[in-house]
Amino acid sequence: LESYPGEMDSYINDHAAFRNRFLSLNARLNLDLFDYPDSTEVLKGKDGWYFYTAGSSLADCLGINRYPEPVLQAITAHIQTAADYFESQGIQFILVLPPSKESVYREYLPDSCRQLASPTRSEELVSYIRSHSTVTVIDPAPYFAENRDYQWYFKTDTHWNDAAGFLVSGQIIDAAGGTSTPIEDVTVTYEPRDPGDLANLFHMPESMCDDTKADVSGYRNNVTIHYDSASDDGNIAHISADQAPDPRRITIYRDSFGTALLVGLPKYFAYTDFYHWQAFEPEFLNENKPDVLVYEVVERDLGRMMEDLEKLMPNQ
């Protein structure tokens, strides 16, 4: 009986006639009349850009949630322990920290959102790790800031696109001792896309969506990849490649940003394993021991790092 009201609400929401049309109409009216997306988790920016307000995204880019020194020390010590542990097992450890969209495209935030302190939490953490450890850290934020010929993120989605995924794949390849293909040597084209996750939070009509996806072509066309196995939800994937230039196995412990790395890594390494952090189990690394382990976590989820490191090495 306790669950009945909620189940009834769900049934009505799923079966009410024209529900989606009404929601889209409401979104259109809010945008046209009030210039406001009807969601507390979405902030309307300039020129068709939308931003995420939940979690730490805005606090991160405004620089108002920096870590105190003891926290920086603790995180760095845990990351160093992880790197040392995996190196002792013959596994190279690479940390990848994608910036949140709000930090990359500050110029499209409303004028009321201006950085209040510098460096930001992520910038300070990257600097601290680099100066107080031997861990290899990839922070693509400076490259994104200096190279605006490409659009790196979706306008109506929280995530980066395949252009960014290709670029960061190259940075990982270089950090692992390989030789990457510069993004200038491939073709990146932008095509219209459906509304992204931010737009869906307030039911943006497709007709109001001004967004594109990046398609990367001309990259190692001689390499054929095979999905040897994958979970139905896509959280686990094992990929092999014919004629890959690097015979090693690389494993990516990832969040949703790691999906874009599919555009570059599987065509370079002979074996590529992707594990979403929620689906990961420590025994996976024993079943398919990697030569290179990439730990990827987006800026807005830096608070999860200690939990992730415990999952990666539970007995240390």
Solvent accessible surface area in square Angstrom, and as a share of the most:
residue,aa,sasa,rsa
1,L,199,0.99
2,E,173,0.77
3,S,66,0.43
4,Y,125,0.47
5,P,82,0.52
6,G,43,0.42
7,E,109,0.49
8,M,75,0.33
9,D,83,0.43
10,S,60,0.39
11,Y,126,0.48
12,I,91,0.46
13,N,67,0.35
14,D,111,0.58
15,H,116,0.52
16,A,47,0.36
17,A,75,0.58
18,F,122,0.51
19,R,81,0.30
20,N,105,0.54
21,R,175,0.64
22,F,131,0.54
23,L,48,0.24
24,S,33,0.21
25,L,91,0.45
26,N,64,0.33
27,A,0,0.00
28,R,83,0.30
29,L,84,0.42
30,N,22,0.11
31,L,13,0.06
32,D,90,0.47
33,L,123,0.61
34,F,142,0.59
35,D,90,0.47
36,Y,103,0.39
37,P,4,0.02
38,D,70,0.36
39,S,19,0.12
40,T,128,0.74
41,E,65,0.29
42,V,8,0.05
43,L,45,0.23
44,K,56,0.24
45,G,9,0.09
46,K,74,0.31
47,D,106,0.55
48,G,25,0.24
49,W,9,0.03
50,Y,10,0.04
51,F,0,0.00
52,Y,46,0.17
53,T,38,0.22
54,A,26,0.20
55,G,79,0.76
56,S,22,0.14
57,S,0,0.00
58,L,35,0.18
59,A,26,0.20
60,D,0,0.00
61,C,0,0.00
62,L,26,0.13
63,G,2,0.02
64,I,98,0.50
65,N,42,0.21
66,R,98,0.36
67,Y,33,0.12
68,P,80,0.50
69,E,89,0.40
70,P,90,0.56
71,V,53,0.31
72,L,6,0.03
73,Q,92,0.41
74,A,38,0.30
75,I,6,0.03
76,T,6,0.03
77,A,56,0.44
78,H,68,0.30
79,I,0,0.00
80,Q,37,0.16
81,T,63,0.37
82,A,0,0.00
83,A,8,0.06
84,D,78,0.40
85,Y,63,0.24
86,F,4,0.02
87,E,92,0.41
88,S,85,0.55
89,Q,79,0.35
90,G,59,0.57
91,I,7,0.04
92,Q,48,0.21
93,F,5,0.02
94,I,0,0.00
95,L,0,0.00
96,V,0,0.00
97,L,3,0.01
98,P,0,0.00
99,P,6,0.04
100,S,0,0.00
101,K,1,0.00
102,E,2,0.01
103,S,18,0.12
104,V,13,0.07
105,Y,9,0.03
106,R,65,0.24
107,E,81,0.36
108,Y,56,0.21
109,L,1,0.01
110,P,29,0.18
111,D,99,0.51
112,S,105,0.68
113,C,20,0.12
114,R,111,0.41
115,Q,65,0.29
116,L,130,0.65
117,A,34,0.27
118,S,83,0.53
119,P,50,0.32
120,T,2,0.01
121,R,22,0.08
122,S,12,0.08
123,E,78,0.35
124,E,36,0.16
125,L,0,0.00
126,V,6,0.03
127,S,67,0.43
128,Y,26,0.10
129,I,0,0.00
130,R,125,0.46
131,S,80,0.52
132,H,112,0.50
133,S,21,0.14
134,T,118,0.69
135,V,12,0.07
136,T,50,0.29
137,V,14,0.08
138,I,13,0.07
139,D,26,0.13
140,P,1,0.00
141,A,30,0.24
142,P,69,0.43
143,Y,63,0.24
144,F,0,0.00
145,A,63,0.49
146,E,138,0.62
147,N,45,0.23
148,R,101,0.37
149,D,138,0.72
150,Y,43,0.16
151,Q,42,0.18
152,W,0,0.00
153,Y,0,0.00
154,F,28,0.12
155,K,33,0.14
156,T,1,0.00
157,D,12,0.06
158,T,7,0.04
159,H,41,0.18
160,W,6,0.02
161,N,2,0.01
162,D,53,0.28
163,A,0,0.00
164,A,0,0.00
165,G,0,0.00
166,F,7,0.03
167,L,18,0.09
168,V,0,0.00
169,S,1,0.01
170,G,11,0.10
171,Q,47,0.21
172,I,0,0.00
173,I,3,0.02
174,D,75,0.39
175,A,30,0.23
176,A,6,0.04
177,G,69,0.66
178,G,18,0.18
179,T,104,0.60
180,S,28,0.18
181,T,34,0.20
182,P,69,0.43
183,I,4,0.02
184,E,113,0.51
185,D,96,0.50
186,V,17,0.10
187,T,72,0.42
188,V,26,0.15
189,T,59,0.34
190,Y,71,0.27
191,E,78,0.35
192,P,110,0.69
193,R,60,0.22
194,D,95,0.49
195,P,14,0.09
196,G,1,0.01
197,D,51,0.27
198,L,0,0.00
199,A,0,0.00
200,N,90,0.46
201,L,77,0.38
202,F,4,0.02
203,H,72,0.32
204,M,12,0.05
205,P,15,0.09
206,E,123,0.55
207,S,94,0.60
208,M,55,0.25
209,C,25,0.15
210,D,89,0.46
211,D,6,0.03
212,T,39,0.23
213,K,88,0.37
214,A,4,0.03
215,D,57,0.29
216,V,28,0.16
217,S,60,0.39
218,G,46,0.45
219,Y,14,0.05
220,R,71,0.26
221,N,119,0.61
222,N,96,0.49
223,V,7,0.04
224,T,72,0.42
225,I,54,0.27
226,H,78,0.35
227,Y,123,0.47
228,D,87,0.45
229,S,56,0.36
230,A,59,0.46
231,S,40,0.26
232,D,160,0.83
233,D,99,0.51
234,G,38,0.36
235,N,36,0.18
236,I,35,0.18
237,A,10,0.07
238,H,37,0.16
239,I,3,0.02
240,S,19,0.12
241,A,13,0.10
242,D,71,0.37
243,Q,138,0.61
244,A,21,0.16
245,P,66,0.42
246,D,12,0.06
247,P,112,0.70
248,R,63,0.23
249,R,50,0.18
250,I,0,0.00
251,T,0,0.00
252,I,0,0.00
253,Y,0,0.00
254,R,17,0.06
255,D,5,0.03
256,S,50,0.32
257,F,1,0.00
258,G,0,0.00
259,T,68,0.40
260,A,11,0.09
261,L,1,0.00
262,L,60,0.30
263,V,35,0.20
264,G,1,0.01
265,L,0,0.00
266,P,1,0.01
267,K,50,0.21
268,Y,14,0.05
269,F,1,0.00
270,A,16,0.12
271,Y,96,0.36
272,T,0,0.00
273,D,0,0.00
274,F,5,0.02
275,Y,2,0.01
276,H,23,0.10
277,W,51,0.18
278,Q,124,0.55
279,A,28,0.22
280,F,3,0.01
281,E,81,0.36
282,P,42,0.26
283,E,83,0.37
284,F,35,0.14
285,L,14,0.07
286,N,127,0.65
287,E,116,0.52
288,N,39,0.20
289,K,116,0.49
290,P,3,0.02
291,D,59,0.31
292,V,0,0.00
293,L,0,0.00
294,V,0,0.00
295,Y,0,0.00
296,E,0,0.00
297,V,0,0.00
298,V,2,0.01
299,E,4,0.02
300,R,43,0.16
301,D,47,0.25
302,L,1,0.01
303,G,65,0.63
304,R,28,0.10
305,M,1,0.00
306,M,61,0.27
307,E,89,0.40
308,D,0,0.00
309,L,0,0.00
310,E,110,0.49
311,K,52,0.22
312,L,4,0.02
313,M,15,0.07
314,P,75,0.47
315,N,140,0.72
316,Q,123,0.55
